Each structure stands twice: as C-alpha cells, then as structure tokens.
C-alpha cells in the first residue's frame, strides 16, 4: 500500500494485498463502526479489521470508519492502516472536540 493522496485518504494497492486496520480508543467507550464496500460491522478494542483487495470484485474498495464518542469531550481514537511490509503506513488521531461521532473515508485503488 502506498499513499496516493493523504488529504483525500487515497491509497494505491496491489491486487491481492492484505490491508489491516487497527483502532485504539482513549478516554471514551470504544465504539467503532465501519462499512467496507458492501459489508458493515463494528470493531472491538484491539480487534483489527483485515481484508484482502480483489480487483475482480471491487476496484476501488471504499472504507468508511465511524468513531463514536462518549463523555465530556476529551476522547480520542488512534487508527493505523497497513498493507504489505515495507510500504507506507497511515496513522491518524481523531479527537472528540465535543462531537458525538466522526467519520473518515478511505479509498484503496488497485493498480497492476
């Protein structure tokens, strides 16, 4: 996985590449939801989301992650997205800032 456009959360990946998304929470009840192409679910604390890119079924693949907050406003989530060893890693911290939920969208383009 290589970062194509950081501001747009766009990545260039190879067909068959395994992508792993890890999310950790701090000062909030952990509630992370996601939608990956046509599937959806939630992630428990310490439970990674791992998926394999398949150009025949989805090109590009779209991932939306929802970070749900509880409490007074000092909660945060740290996300880390990795692909093939030795390539780029995406890391970001999402802070509550007095909103109940934040969403971010990621695009995984498959290139030969």
C-alpha positions in Angstrom: 0.0 0.0 0.0 1.3 3.4 -1.0 -0.2 6.7 -0.1 -1.5 8.4 -3.3 -3.2 11.5 -1.7 -3.1 11.9 2.1 -5.6 14.6 2.2 -8.2 12.5 0.3 -7.2 9.3 2.1 -6.4 7.6 -1.2 -4.0 4.6 -1.4 -2.5 2.6 -4.3 -2.5 -1.1 -3.6 -1.8 -4.3 -5.5 -4.4 -6.9 -6.3 -4.5 -9.5 -3.5 -2.9 -7.2 -1.0 -4.0 -7.7 2.6 -4.9 -4.5 4.5 -5.1 -4.3 8.3 -6.9 -1.5 10.2 -6.2 -1.2 13.9 -8.1 1.3 16.1 -7.4 2.1 19.8 -9.5 4.4 22.0 -8.6 6.6 24.9 -11.0 8.4 27.4 -14.1 7.1 25.6 -16.2 4.0 25.5 -14.8 2.1 22.5 -17.4 2.1 19.7 -16.0 1.9 16.1 -18.2 1.1 13.1 -17.2 0.5 9.5 -18.5 -0.1 6.1 -16.3 -1.8 3.6 -17.7 -1.9 0.1 -20.9 -3.9 0.7 -20.2 -5.2 4.2 -20.5 -3.4 7.6 -19.7 -4.1 11.2 -18.1 -2.9 14.4 -14.6 -3.4 15.9 -14.0 -4.2 19.5 -11.0 -2.7 21.3 -7.9 -4.5 20.0 -9.8 -6.3 17.2 -8.2 -5.5 13.8 -10.2 -5.3 10.5 -8.3 -7.3 7.9 -9.4 -7.6 4.3 -7.8 -8.7 1.0 -8.2 -6.5 -2.0 -9.7 -8.2 -5.0 -9.8 -6.2 -8.3 -12.4 -8.6 -9.7 -15.0 -7.7 -7.0 -14.2 -4.1 -6.1 -11.8 -1.6 -7.7 -11.5 0.7 -5.9 -12.5 -0.5 -2.5 -14.1 2.0 -0.2 -13.9 2.0 3.6 -15.8 4.3 5.9 -14.9 4.3 9.6 -17.1 5.8 12.3 -15.6 6.9 15.6 -18.3 7.2 18.3 -17.6 9.2 21.4 -18.9 9.2 25.0 -18.2 11.5 27.8 -17.3 15.2 28.2 -15.2 15.8 25.1 -11.6 14.6 25.7 -11.9 11.2 24.0 -9.7 10.1 21.1 -9.2 7.3 18.7 -5.9 6.3 17.0 -6.1 4.5 13.7 -3.3 2.7 11.9 -3.7 1.2 8.4 -1.0 -1.1 6.9 -0.6 -3.2 3.8 2.4 -5.0 2.5 5.5 -5.0 4.8 8.0 -2.2 4.0 5.4 0.1 2.3 3.5 3.1 3.6 1.6 3.2 6.9 -1.3 5.5 7.5 -1.7 6.8 11.1 -4.1 9.5 12.5 -5.6 10.5 15.8 -9.2 11.6 15.8 -10.2 13.8 18.8 -13.7 14.2 20.1 -13.9 18.0 20.1 -17.4 17.9 21.5 -19.0 16.0 18.7 -20.6 12.6 19.2 -19.3 10.9 16.1 -16.6 11.5 13.4 -16.4 9.6 10.1 -13.5 9.2 7.8 -13.4 7.7 4.3 -10.6 5.8 2.6 -10.2 4.7 -1.0 -8.0 1.7 -2.0 -7.2 1.9 -5.7 -5.8 -1.4 -7.2 -3.0 -0.9 -9.7 -1.1 -3.6 -11.5 
